[in-house]
Amino acid sequence: MALLYAAETQGAAVLFEFLHRQDPSIEIRVWPDCGQDSEIEFVVVSGEAPTDLRRFVNLRGMQSTWAGVNALLNSRDLPPDVPLARMVADEMSNWMAEYVVYHVLDIIRGGSDLRSSQAECIWQQRTHLASKPAIGILGLGELGQDIARKLLGLNFDVSGWVRTKRQFEGISIYSGPGELPEFLGRNSIVVCLLPLTEHTRGILNAELFARMPRGSSIIHVGRGPQLMEGDLIKALDTGQLSRAVVDVFAQEPLPEHHPFWSHPKITVTPHVAAISRAGMGAALILENYHRAIAGRELLHQVDRTSGY
Ligand code: NDP
């Protein structure tokens, strides 16, 4: 019986060494050298499975090395009744929080204007905003909560929008479509950290931008298809939005002639907010391997009905 590793190979040796040290009885096979298909009980995959996973008839569990599992869930190659877990790791949360905090500070300190002034050798001092902008996080899950805590530590007014209402200390919580307008109306920087589901596809659109205070900014680190790209350009060109930081796109890599590259109010980053790497979440992978073999629920198991 074996664990099949079919995810990122760069750096995977770190993970294999960890697994071997913690449990030498685990037999690791690396895609495409699967051996007998019937011997594979656990699979580690990334964004998409490299093969039809239904061929592994004794599969008991699957672990994604990515936090977002939309691509996997949309694949017909996924056995419908085998538990799937997504990646949750401190390292990933830290990277994401650093990215978002860095861009929030860049927006409020006018980083883009300062860089333009320097390019033209202009000594242009900016006055600081009278008060810190309120920041709203669409999707207050594993990643969103960590960002919220770090922004609270910098004394920002932070709110979050979720599906299921609950309490978070120091954070105003809004839930469901009914409370979205109020959430948007109070925030002049909105961060999107929603998983891609049928309910969040296209959610960053003209109607949503229009509900934010004029001159607001967005930071989009969720998934590309959540953003209506043409609507964003219009909102920036009319001044409804003043800045956008976009890390994820409908088409990746972003095509060379895409208007986002040269738009003066858009910062483009190539899906690097929190990159998965082999070895990240090794303890989670080990734990979920043992849970799968024992027939127990996985940690961070994906709810296939809600799609995340
Ligand atoms: P989680 O599953 O922990 O959190 C998702 C959050 O979104 C939850 O708070 C959930 O609400 C909320 N949510 C989901 N659907 C809706 C909805 N229809 N309406 C309102 N709220 C909703 O995910 P993570 O925080 O771990 O990751 C979030 C996403 O970030 C990933 O799915 C991935 O797409 C993206 N990501 C991007 C990366 C990058 O480099 N750009 C790297 C890693 C992840 P509730 O709490 O009520 O369930």
Boltz pocket constraint, residues with backbone or C-beta under 6 A from the ligand:
constraints:
  - pocket:
      binder: B
      contacts: [[A, 67], [A, 68], [A, 69], [A, 87], [A, 138], [A, 139], [A, 140], [A, 141], [A, 142], [A, 143], [A, 144], [A, 161], [A, 162], [A, 163], [A, 164], [A, 165], [A, 176], [A, 193], [A, 194], [A, 195], [A, 196], [A, 197], [A, 199], [A, 200], [A, 220], [A, 221], [A, 222], [A, 223], [A, 247], [A, 248], [A, 271], [A, 272], [A, 273], [A, 274], [A, 275], [A, 308]]
      max_distance: 6.0
